[in-house]
Amino acid sequence: LARKLAEETGIDTIGVKIAELETYNSDLYIYCLKKLLKQLNPVHILIAHTSQGRDFAPGLALELRTAAISGVNDIRSEKNELIYSRPTFNNNKNMLLRPTAGLPQLITLLPGSFKANIAKTKKPGTVEIHEINFAPATYKKNRIRHRQSRQRSGENQALKKAKIIISAGRGIKKPENLESVFKFAQCFATAAVGASRPLVDMGWIGYQHQVGITGATVAPEIYIACGISGSSQHLAGMKNSDFVVAINKNPQAPIFRHADICINAEVIEFIEIFLTKIENTV
Ligand SMILES: Cc1cc2nc3c(=O)[nH]c(=O)nc-3n(C[C@H](O)[C@H](O)[C@H](O)COP(=O)(O)OP(=O)(O)OC[C@H]3O[C@@H](n4cnc5c(N)ncnc54)[C@H](O)[C@@H]3O)c2cc1C
């Protein structure tokens, strides 16, 4: 991975080899990163805001005696200072943060918020590999032990294979309306039904339908978001869709900024009209 990063970005890269870290362990991550970062003395530490990143970043910040700024979706510079933006109020507003904790600044970045900056240069960066071996005493002190790994059940192969995904969000209002969403999906030959997390959390639909940072990552030819606001966590799972259609009654809904076609309508009303038209044509 370190070599690939150096080749593709042209950036000098450090890889760390740790035998004990075949499986994720936040205690060991923090221990190794602290050791390495103390040597490197960085100004910024950027960590992905994934389940792992969110797990170890606060502990690492504490060890480095700095603050963790989490879930950042934009960074701007003002009067030689960096200002970090993170979504708040259910992703309807952005909060701007100016750190006062000094350096290093430790930031977790929301996946999908930044474009990869692939260098045009043909010259790869250098690669330095560090091997960290634990003294048995250090390893024993570690509070987390890996016992076994289990395959996550309910991975939705239908979602992964579908060329068209019709996803329902809280805007469908009640679970009974899922029937219309499923009927809508049946109008297309290779379609599957997805959902935003609240629908899964409320028990309206199974987890295997969830799209997003804690659900499936999909890249269909067409993604139709029905009553979905477009939170960064949802976008992270569907941002690679070729073509996005969004149906939302709020013209300011963030999903419209990511859609190729924006339909400003009551979602179930729109689907019912669509179904009637299809019935009348067939
Ligand atoms: C750690 C973490 C992980 C998460 N992981 C995920 C994830 O994997 N996937 C995910 O989806 N979310 C995830 N979330 C939740 C995420 O932050 C949002 O809360 C969620 O995506 C919002 O779902 P929604 O768009 O369905 O609901 P809302 O944000 O409530 O949006 C509903 C939308 O429907 C529209 N609407 C309302 N009524 C109608 C109507 N009658 N007709 C048309 N439109 C209407 C509204 O204008 C609004 O835009 C995660 C959150 C956290 C903190």
The ligand as an SDF file (V2000), in Angstrom:
LIG
                    3D

 53 58  0  0  0  0  0  0  0  0999 V2000
  -21.5780    7.3050   12.6510 C   0  0  0  0  0  0  0  0  0  0  0  0
  -22.7270    7.4860   11.7290 C   0  0  0  0  0  0  0  0  0  0  0  0
  -22.8740    6.6150   10.6980 C   0  0  0  0  0  0  0  0  0  0  0  0
  -23.9490    6.7590    9.8150 C   0  0  0  0  0  0  0  0  0  0  0  0
  -24.0860    5.8980    8.7640 N   0  0  0  0  0  0  0  0  0  0  0  0
  -25.0590    6.1000    7.8820 C   0  0  0  0  0  0  0  0  0  0  0  0
  -25.1950    5.2600    6.7180 C   0  0  0  0  0  0  0  0  0  0  0  0
  -24.4450    4.3080    6.5070 O   0  0  0  0  0  0  0  0  0  0  0  0
  -26.1980    5.5240    5.8620 N   0  0  0  0  0  0  0  0  0  0  0  0
  -27.0820    6.5500    6.0300 C   0  0  0  0  0  0  0  0  0  0  0  0
  -27.9750    6.7300    5.2000 O   0  0  0  0  0  0  0  0  0  0  0  0
  -26.9840    7.3430    7.1100 N   0  0  0  0  0  0  0  0  0  0  0  0
  -26.0090    7.1290    8.0460 C   0  0  0  0  0  0  0  0  0  0  0  0
  -25.9510    7.9280    9.1440 N   0  0  0  0  0  0  0  0  0  0  0  0
  -27.0540    8.8660    9.4130 C   0  0  0  0  0  0  0  0  0  0  0  0
  -26.9120   10.1730    8.6460 C   0  0  0  0  0  0  0  0  0  0  0  0
  -26.1660   11.1000    9.3790 O   0  0  0  0  0  0  0  0  0  0  0  0
  -28.2960   10.7920    8.3790 C   0  0  0  0  0  0  0  0  0  0  0  0
  -28.9510   10.9850    9.6110 O   0  0  0  0  0  0  0  0  0  0  0  0
  -29.1670    9.9380    7.4760 C   0  0  0  0  0  0  0  0  0  0  0  0
  -28.4830    9.5940    6.2980 O   0  0  0  0  0  0  0  0  0  0  0  0
  -30.4240   10.7180    7.1200 C   0  0  0  0  0  0  0  0  0  0  0  0
  -31.3100    9.8530    6.4890 O   0  0  0  0  0  0  0  0  0  0  0  0
  -32.4560   10.4480    5.5720 P   0  0  0  0  0  0  0  0  0  0  0  0
  -31.8470   11.2460    4.4890 O   0  0  0  0  0  0  0  0  0  0  0  0
  -33.3370    9.3070    5.2060 O   0  0  0  0  0  0  0  0  0  0  0  0
  -33.2960   11.3260    6.6060 O   0  0  0  0  0  0  0  0  0  0  0  0
  -33.3780   12.9110    6.7920 P   0  0  0  0  0  0  0  0  0  0  0  0
  -32.0420   13.5100    6.9340 O   0  0  0  0  0  0  0  0  0  0  0  0
  -34.3870   13.1480    7.8510 O   0  0  0  0  0  0  0  0  0  0  0  0
  -33.9470   13.4130    5.4020 O   0  0  0  0  0  0  0  0  0  0  0  0
  -35.2380   13.1930    4.9550 C   0  0  0  0  0  0  0  0  0  0  0  0
  -35.3780   13.9530    3.6460 C   0  0  0  0  0  0  0  0  0  0  0  0
  -36.6600   13.6970    3.1020 O   0  0  0  0  0  0  0  0  0  0  0  0
  -37.1990   14.8930    2.6170 C   0  0  0  0  0  0  0  0  0  0  0  0
  -38.6590   14.7450    2.6960 N   0  0  0  0  0  0  0  0  0  0  0  0
  -39.4400   14.7940    3.8030 C   0  0  0  0  0  0  0  0  0  0  0  0
  -40.7170   14.5440    3.4600 N   0  0  0  0  0  0  0  0  0  0  0  0
  -40.7250   14.3440    2.1220 C   0  0  0  0  0  0  0  0  0  0  0  0
  -41.7280   14.0480    1.1870 C   0  0  0  0  0  0  0  0  0  0  0  0
  -43.0100   13.8840    1.5550 N   0  0  0  0  0  0  0  0  0  0  0  0
  -41.3970   13.9180   -0.1140 N   0  0  0  0  0  0  0  0  0  0  0  0
  -40.1090   14.0860   -0.5140 C   0  0  0  0  0  0  0  0  0  0  0  0
  -39.0930   14.3620    0.3300 N   0  0  0  0  0  0  0  0  0  0  0  0
  -39.4110   14.4850    1.6270 C   0  0  0  0  0  0  0  0  0  0  0  0
  -36.6650   15.9860    3.5140 C   0  0  0  0  0  0  0  0  0  0  0  0
  -36.6680   17.2230    2.8270 O   0  0  0  0  0  0  0  0  0  0  0  0
  -35.2600   15.4750    3.8050 C   0  0  0  0  0  0  0  0  0  0  0  0
  -34.3490   15.9840    2.8530 O   0  0  0  0  0  0  0  0  0  0  0  0
  -24.8830    7.8020   10.0180 C   0  0  0  0  0  0  0  0  0  0  0  0
  -24.7110    8.6760   11.0770 C   0  0  0  0  0  0  0  0  0  0  0  0
  -23.6470    8.5250   11.9130 C   0  0  0  0  0  0  0  0  0  0  0  0
  -23.4690    9.5060   13.0420 C   0  0  0  0  0  0  0  0  0  0  0  0
  1  2  1  0
  2  3  1  0
  2 52  2  0
  3  4  2  0
  4  5  1  0
  4 50  1  0
  5  6  2  0
  6  7  1  0
  6 13  1  0
  7  8  2  0
  7  9  1  0
  9 10  1  0
 10 11  2  0
 10 12  1  0
 12 13  2  0
 13 14  1  0
 14 15  1  0
 14 50  1  0
 15 16  1  0
 16 17  1  0
 16 18  1  0
 18 19  1  0
 18 20  1  0
 20 21  1  0
 20 22  1  0
 22 23  1  0
 23 24  1  0
 24 25  2  0
 24 26  1  0
 24 27  1  0
 27 28  1  0
 28 29  2  0
 28 30  1  0
 28 31  1  0
 31 32  1  0
 32 33  1  0
 33 34  1  0
 33 48  1  0
 34 35  1  0
 35 36  1  0
 35 46  1  0
 36 37  1  0
 36 45  1  0
 37 38  2  0
 38 39  1  0
 39 40  1  0
 39 45  2  0
 40 41  1  0
 40 42  2  0
 42 43  1  0
 43 44  2  0
 44 45  1  0
 46 47  1  0
 46 48  1  0
 48 49  1  0
 50 51  2  0
 51 52  1  0
 52 53  1  0
M  END
$$$$
